Amino acid sequence: MRRYGLHELEDSPWFPVTFRNLMTDILQHAIIRFQIYEPVVPLIKKVMQHMRTTQIIDLCSGSSGPWGQMQAHLQEQQESATLILTDKYPNLQAFKKLKERFGNKIQYVSEAVDAMNVPAYLKGMRTIFSSFHHFEPDAAKKILQDTVNQHSAIGIFEFTERRLDKLIYPFLTFPFVFILTPFIRPLTFKMIFWVYIIPIIPWLLTCDGIISYFNAYSPRDLNELVRDIDATGYVWEIGQIASRVRVMKITYLLGFPQDPIIPPKQLQQDVCL
């Protein structure tokens, strides 16, 4: 595996919460504005139908990732689908905002949730968007093994690619953030200050973007990972599909039991803590 395993700044426990939330807010807005992940909705629906589940457990949700746009598309295809947002460092303000928009179709866990050890009460298909590259191979295998151990399904989706012709994109982050920020709503003074007056956020996003490039898992890397998982009876699907942004491809990994056990009645009440 040629992955470099560099450490992103926002993953550090000491990293300021304000900076982390501003960074994930900007990334979320970009992902939604350009509908980067819309093409993966049929893949998610396929696994949910196979698993006979109507619930999604989103891990490493950040500021809610692509769900502000994707939940609407998923509802068009599967009206009963519900989503639970989780994160090691939950951005509760972003979670509450999305819940206000979609009502009971969106829930969230206000306490830290470890993607390598998901609480057993969180039942449903697990998803990870734009975050799997943050995990070293040993940690990534633990995420997959925990999914298998709990007889769950998982969908992992990344638009970052470790290819030489894609290296230019992280270096375009700084001007891109300057152009994109005025379109973010709500546009707070805090965001204006740390983007334009003291431009720490564009620099942080650029640095972490470069690191993300070197940390990205290729389809070949993902195949290496699943070979080391004790997963008898599991199906792994790995590949790439075109994004709505033509210059980007989405690398994906789907994992699910070949013969799913019909789960008990899904948890429907509000799980906000």
N, C-alpha and C positions, 0 to 999 in steps of 0.2 A: 504494500500500500504506500503510495507516494505522498500521502497527505502529510503536511508539515506540523500540525498540532500546535499552532501559536495561540497565545492567550489573549482574548479580547478584553478591552478595558471594562466594558459594562458588565462582564461576568464577575468582577472582583467584588467581594463583600464590602470593601471600603468605598466603592464607587458611589458618589452622591446620588440619592434617590431622585432629586430634581433633574439632574442631567440624564439619568437613565430614562425617566418618564418622557422628557422632551425628545430624546432620540427615538424611542419607540413610537411616540405620537407622530413624528415626521415620517418614519418608515411606514407606519400604518396608513397615513394619508396617501403616500405615494402608491402603495400596493392597491388601495381601493380606487384611487383616481384613475389608474391605468388598468384596473381589472386584471391584474397579472394572473391571479389564480382561478379565474372563472372556469377555464377548461377542465379543472379537476373535479368539478361538481358531479359529473356522471360516474367517475371512479368511486367517489365517496358513496353515492347512492347505491352503486352496485354492491359494495361491501356491506352497507347497512341492510340491504334486502337479503343478502346471503346470511347475515347474522341474525336476522329477524329482530332488529333493534331499531328504535326510533330516537335514540339518544346518542349524542356526540360528546366526548370528553376531550376538550381541547387543552393540550399541555403546552407549557411555555408560551402563554397567550400574549405576553407583553401588554400592549395597549388594545388588545382584542384582535390584532392581526387583520386578516382579510374579511372577518365575519360581518362587518358593517355592510358589506356589499354581497358576500357569498350567502349569508343567511337568507336573504330575499330570494336568490336564485334557487337555493335548496328547498325553500318553502314552495316554490312553484312546482317542483317535481315531487316533493314528499311533504304534504301539509302538516303531518304529525311530528315532524322532526323538531327536537329540542336540543339546545346546546348548553354545556356547562363550561365556563372559562376558568382556567387555573394557571397558576404560575408560582415559581419559587419566590419571586418578588412581585406579588400582585399589585397591579395598578388599579386600585379600587374605583378611582374617579372615572377611568375609562370604562371599566366593567359596568358601573352603575348607569353611565350614559347610554351604553348599548342596550341594557335591560329596559331602560325607560322607552326606548324606541320600539323594541319587539315584545315587551311584556313578559308573560310567562314562558315564552319560547326561548328566552335567554335566562340562564342562572349563572351564578359564579360562587367560587369558594374564596372566602376572604383570608384564609390562612394559607401559609406556604404549602405547596404540593410538589413533592419530589417526583420527577418523571421516571426515575429509576425504581420507585417504590410507591406506586399509586394506591391510595386507600381503597380497600375492597368494596366500599359502599358506592364508589363511582363506577357505575356499570354503563357500558355502551362502547361504541367504536371510538378509539383514541386517534387524535390527529395532532401533528406537529408541523407548523408552518415556519419556514425561514429560521429555524433554531437548531436543527439537528447537528449542523456543523459546529456548534458550540461544544459538543461533547466529544471527548477523546474516545478512541475505539473501545476501550474497556467499558467506559460509561455507556456508550451507545449500545453495546451488547447487553448491558444490564437493562436498558429500556426495553429492548426487544424480548429479552428473557422474562422480564416481569409481565409483559403482555401475554406471552405464552403460558406462564405459570397461572395466570388468572383467566385463561381460556378466553381472552379478548381478541379484538382485531385492532389493527393500527394502520394509519395512512400517514406517510411522511412526505413532505413536499418542499422543495427548495428551488429557487431560481438562480442561485449562485453556482457558477461552474468554474472549475479549476482548469481553464484553458488559456493559452497565451493570448489569443485574440480577444478574450474577455477582460484582460487585465486593465484595459483603458477605462472601464466603467467606474471602478472605485475612485480613480483620479478625477472623474467628472463630478463627484459627489458634492464638492464644495460649491461650485457655481449652481449646481442643480438645487441644493438646499436654499440658496439665496433666491432663486426664481420661484420655487414651490411654496415657501413659507407664507407669503401674503394670502394664499388661497386657503389656508388652514382655518377652520372654524371650530371653536372660538379661537381667535388670535389674541393671545394674552400678552401683557407687557413683559412677563417673564420670558416668553419665547422670543419676542422682539429683542430684548436686552441681550440674551445669550446667543442669538443668531447674528444680529447686526452690529450692536454696540461693542460687545466683547464676543467675537465669533468663536466661542469655544465649541458649540454644538456642531457646526460644520466640520471643524477639525477633528473632533471625536468620531463623527460618522465616517469621515474619510479614512482615518486610521483603522477603525474597526472594519470598514469595508474592504480595505486591503488585506487585513488579516483573514476576513471571511473568504476571500478569494483563495488563499493558500490552504484554508481549512476545509473547503468544500469536499463532500463525498461524491465521487463519480459513480455511475452504475456499476463499474467494475469493483470499486471499493465496497459498495453495498452488498454485492454478491459475496465478497470475502467475509463480511460481517455475518451474514446469515448462515454461512457454512459452519460457524462455530456455535450456533444456537442449538440447544437441545429442544427440538421442536417436531417430534414425531407427529405426523398427521396435519402439519401446517403447510399452507400454500404461501409462497412468496412470489410476488410479481414486482419486477424492477424494470424501469425504463425511463424514457423521456417523452414528453409531449410538447407541442408548440404552445407558447404563451400568447396572450392577446397582444403583447409587445413583441413584434416580429423578431427582434434581435435576441430575444431571450427564449430559452427552453426551460421547462420545469422537469427536474429530476424527481422521480417518485419511487417510493417503496410501499407496497401493500402487503400486509401479513394477516392471515386469518385462518382459523381451523377449517379443515376440509369438511368436517361434519360438526357444525355448531350445535351446541346444546341450547334448546329454547330457554332463554333466561326467564326468571320470575318477573312479575309485573314491575316495569321500570319505575324508578323513583320519580314522582311527578311533583312533589311539593317543592317549595322554595328552599334551596340548599344554602343560601347566603348565611354566613356566620357572623 
